[in-house]
Amino acid sequence: MLFEIMCTSYNVKLTFMASIFVTAMGSLTSGAAQSSTVLIIGRAINGLGAAGIFPGVIVILDDITRPSNKPRLLAILGFVSFIAF
């Protein structure tokens, strides 16, 4: 919810790039973990970044899609989300 608000209120590109950076830092932390506590913290940071990537993708696709193709886009995103979960 936080990243959705940020994507609509601020620059979408910067918010999306920040989400990717946070995800990369979480992956780096997880990869360099020497204990399970650090691994859990790294995975939590990774999850925060990933929570910003999906809304960013939706906002970017909404911006570049013509209004006539938006129902098809939403159907494809819904189907992919259904398969993913």
GUPAGU-486795 format. One line per field, with one value per residue: x, z, y of N, C-alpha, C in turn; residue number from 0; residue in three letters. Coordinates in pm, 1 decimal. Example, Ala and Ser with C-alpha at 12.3 -4.5 7.8 and 13.67 -1.06 7.14 Angstrom:
BEGIN
npx <- [1319.0  1285.0]
npz <- [780.0  708.0]
npy <- [-569.0  -225.0]
capx <- [1230.0  1367.0]
capz <- [780.0  714.0]
capy <- [-450.0  -106.0]
cpx <- [1320.0  1290.0]
cpz <- [780.0  787.0]
cpy <- [-330.0  3.0]
sero <- [0  1]
ronu <- [Ala  Ser]
***
This chain:
BEGIN
npx <- [82.1  198.1  389.6  222.0  93.4  315.6  395.5  188.3  192.0  450.8  740.0  721.1  922.2  1149.1  1054.9  1009.9  1270.9  1391.1  1262.0  1363.5  1631.8  1616.5  1530.4  1754.1  1946.4  1842.9  1871.3  2148.8  2216.8  2100.4  2247.8  2502.6  2481.1  2575.2  2449.6  2133.4  1963.9  2045.7  1994.1  1712.9  1649.9  1753.6  1585.5  1344.7  1392.7  1423.6  1163.8  1024.0  1119.2  1031.2  761.3  721.2  779.8  578.3  336.5  455.8  506.6  243.6  146.2  320.3  261.1  -5.4  23.1  144.3  -30.6  -294.0  -628.5  -823.3  -707.9  -676.8  -862.4  -795.0  -527.0  -555.0  -690.2  -495.1  -295.0  -437.2  -475.2  -209.6  -134.9  -308.1  -211.0  43.4  3.5]
npz <- [0.0  72.3  -131.0  -350.3  -305.4  -313.5  -579.9  -720.8  -622.9  -638.4  -854.9  -1081.4  -1199.2  -1034.9  -791.3  -862.4  -932.7  -682.5  -541.8  -673.1  -602.4  -321.5  -311.8  -426.9  -231.8  -17.0  -117.7  -138.2  131.4  225.9  82.2  184.3  442.0  760.7  964.3  1074.2  1165.2  1038.1  780.8  784.9  830.5  595.4  407.7  480.3  413.4  140.1  77.0  128.3  -75.8  -299.4  -265.7  -362.1  -629.5  -779.2  -766.9  -895.2  -1153.0  -1240.1  -1242.8  -1432.0  -1661.4  -1688.2  -1756.6  -2010.4  -2170.0  -2407.6  -2364.3  -2473.0  -2459.2  -2192.0  -2036.5  -2130.0  -2050.3  -1769.1  -1732.4  -1811.3  -1619.4  -1387.8  -1436.5  -1442.5  -1181.3  -1043.9  -1125.4  -1014.9  -740.8]
npy <- [-118.0  120.6  164.8  183.9  425.5  590.9  552.6  671.2  928.3  1035.6  1049.5  792.1  638.8  681.5  578.4  312.6  234.4  267.5  64.8  -160.4  -129.8  -162.1  -426.8  -550.9  -491.1  -634.2  -893.1  -903.5  -882.7  -1119.1  -1307.0  -1273.5  -1354.7  -1471.4  -1589.4  -1724.5  -1526.1  -1290.0  -1368.7  -1387.3  -1118.9  -1007.9  -1132.7  -1013.8  -746.9  -783.0  -863.1  -625.3  -462.0  -606.6  -580.0  -329.7  -346.0  -479.2  -306.8  -89.8  -189.7  -227.9  37.5  153.1  -2.3  71.4  338.0  326.2  188.8  182.4  312.6  139.3  -110.1  -167.7  -329.7  -588.8  -600.8  -591.5  -830.5  -1016.0  -963.3  -1034.9  -1309.0  -1402.0  -1340.6  -1511.7  -1763.5  -1745.5  -1746.4]
capx <- [0.0  287.3  449.8  116.7  76.1  435.8  397.6  91.2  218.5  584.0  788.0  707.9  1050.6  1235.8  998.6  1035.1  1414.3  1418.7  1215.6  1461.8  1752.0  1589.8  1530.5  1892.7  2015.3  1795.4  1935.2  2288.9  2222.0  2071.5  2357.2  2622.0  2443.8  2653.5  2361.5  1994.0  1901.0  2078.1  1920.9  1572.8  1645.0  1772.4  1462.7  1243.4  1425.8  1392.5  1018.4  980.3  1147.4  943.7  626.8  714.6  797.6  451.2  256.2  525.0  481.4  104.5  133.8  390.9  181.7  -125.2  61.3  183.8  -132.6  -408.8  -750.7  -897.2  -639.8  -662.6  -929.5  -714.8  -409.5  -595.9  -721.9  -368.4  -232.1  -512.6  -447.2  -73.3  -135.4  -375.7  -118.6  158.6  -32.3]
capz <- [0.0  78.2  -261.3  -441.2  -282.0  -362.6  -726.6  -775.6  -573.7  -676.9  -984.3  -1087.8  -1233.0  -917.2  -693.5  -912.8  -919.1  -539.2  -505.7  -724.9  -519.4  -190.9  -335.7  -446.0  -102.5  60.0  -172.4  -98.6  274.4  241.1  26.7  267.6  580.5  833.8  1063.6  1031.4  1197.8  929.4  663.9  800.0  810.0  451.9  336.5  509.3  328.7  4.5  62.8  119.6  -211.4  -393.2  -250.0  -441.6  -771.9  -844.5  -795.5  -994.1  -1285.0  -1276.6  -1276.9  -1558.0  -1769.5  -1703.6  -1825.2  -2150.6  -2240.9  -2457.5  -2288.9  -2531.3  -2424.5  -2047.3  -1983.2  -2164.2  -1964.0  -1634.2  -1734.7  -1815.5  -1487.5  -1293.8  -1463.7  -1399.3  -1034.2  -1002.2  -1145.9  -926.3  -602.6]
capy <- [0.0  235.7  188.6  227.8  568.8  657.4  547.9  766.3  1064.2  1080.2  1002.5  646.2  578.6  682.2  485.8  177.9  208.1  251.6  -69.2  -255.3  -115.3  -224.1  -571.1  -593.1  -484.7  -749.1  -1012.8  -897.8  -914.8  -1262.1  -1385.1  -1261.2  -1384.2  -1570.3  -1651.0  -1728.3  -1398.5  -1197.4  -1417.9  -1347.5  -973.7  -986.3  -1171.6  -912.4  -631.4  -826.5  -859.4  -485.6  -414.9  -676.9  -524.2  -208.2  -372.8  -514.4  -187.6  -7.8  -248.1  -200.5  180.1  176.9  -60.9  153.4  461.5  306.7  112.7  258.7  280.8  27.3  -235.3  -183.0  -450.3  -707.1  -597.6  -629.9  -973.4  -1089.6  -948.7  -1117.1  -1449.3  -1429.3  -1340.4  -1633.7  -1874.5  -1729.0  -1777.5]
cpx <- [87.2  345.5  345.5  94.4  196.6  440.2  300.6  120.0  350.9  618.5  789.7  842.9  1142.1  1186.0  1026.1  1183.0  1454.1  1374.6  1312.8  1589.7  1733.3  1588.5  1672.9  1970.5  1970.5  1857.8  2082.6  2305.8  2197.4  2187.5  2482.9  2596.2  2531.0  2569.9  2218.1  1921.5  1925.2  2006.5  1774.8  1557.1  1661.1  1650.4  1350.2  1266.7  1393.5  1242.0  963.9  1004.8  1056.5  800.6  611.5  725.9  663.6  361.0  322.4  502.2  339.1  86.7  202.1  313.0  53.3  -94.5  88.8  79.0  -245.1  -533.9  -829.2  -835.6  -629.4  -740.7  -852.4  -591.0  -444.8  -631.5  -594.2  -298.6  -304.8  -485.7  -307.6  -65.7  -202.0  -283.2  -3.2  125.7  -98.8]
cpz <- [0.0  -59.1  -364.4  -427.5  -335.4  -515.0  -787.2  -733.1  -623.5  -814.7  -985.7  -1112.5  -1110.6  -810.3  -734.6  -899.1  -772.5  -491.4  -552.7  -641.4  -383.4  -204.1  -352.8  -314.3  -10.6  12.6  -135.8  48.5  296.8  192.3  112.3  413.1  639.1  939.7  1011.6  1062.0  1087.3  801.9  669.7  778.0  661.3  370.7  360.4  425.1  183.0  -20.6  54.4  -20.0  -314.9  -384.4  -327.3  -590.4  -840.5  -866.9  -897.8  -1135.6  -1330.3  -1318.1  -1409.6  -1675.9  -1793.7  -1779.5  -1973.5  -2233.7  -2286.5  -2379.7  -2344.6  -2494.5  -2275.0  -1990.6  -2012.4  -2074.3  -1822.6  -1626.7  -1734.0  -1680.6  -1381.9  -1311.9  -1415.8  -1246.3  -979.6  -1015.3  -1046.8  -782.9  -595.3]
cpy <- [125.3  267.2  229.3  376.6  645.0  660.2  648.7  909.5  1120.5  1027.0  849.6  580.0  572.8  585.9  341.6  141.1  191.5  113.8  -176.1  -250.4  -181.9  -376.1  -624.4  -591.3  -599.3  -878.9  -1018.3  -934.1  -1063.6  -1348.2  -1382.9  -1298.6  -1494.5  -1641.0  -1646.4  -1597.7  -1296.1  -1239.6  -1376.4  -1197.9  -940.1  -1022.7  -1072.3  -787.1  -662.4  -821.5  -718.0  -429.5  -478.4  -625.8  -394.0  -232.1  -399.4  -393.3  -95.5  -57.9  -217.5  -55.0  209.8  119.7  17.3  281.9  440.4  232.3  205.1  219.2  161.9  -108.0  -259.9  -300.8  -578.8  -714.6  -641.1  -777.9  -1057.5  -1081.7  -1031.8  -1265.0  -1487.5  -1432.6  -1466.3  -1754.3  -1867.3  -1769.8  -1911.1]
sero <- [0  1  2  3  4  5  6  7  8  9  10  11  12  13  14  15  16  17  18  19  20  21  22  23  24  25  26  27  28  29  30  31  32  33  34  35  36  37  38  39  40  41  42  43  44  45  46  47  48  49  50  51  52  53  54  55  56  57  58  59  60  61  62  63  64  65  66  67  68  69  70  71  72  73  74  75  76  77  78  79  80  81  82  83  84]
ronu <- [Met  Leu  Phe  Glu  Ile  Met  Cys  Thr  Ser  Tyr  Asn  Val  Lys  Leu  Thr  Phe  Met  Ala  Ser  Ile  Phe  Val  Thr  Ala  Met  Gly  Ser  Leu  Thr  Ser  Gly  Ala  Ala  Gln  Ser  Ser  Thr  Val  Leu  Ile  Ile  Gly  Arg  Ala  Ile  Asn  Gly  Leu  Gly  Ala  Ala  Gly  Ile  Phe  Pro  Gly  Val  Ile  Val  Ile  Leu  Asp  Asp  Ile  Thr  Arg  Pro  Ser  Asn  Lys  Pro  Arg  Leu  Leu  Ala  Ile  Leu  Gly  Phe  Val  Ser  Phe  Ile  Ala  Phe]
***
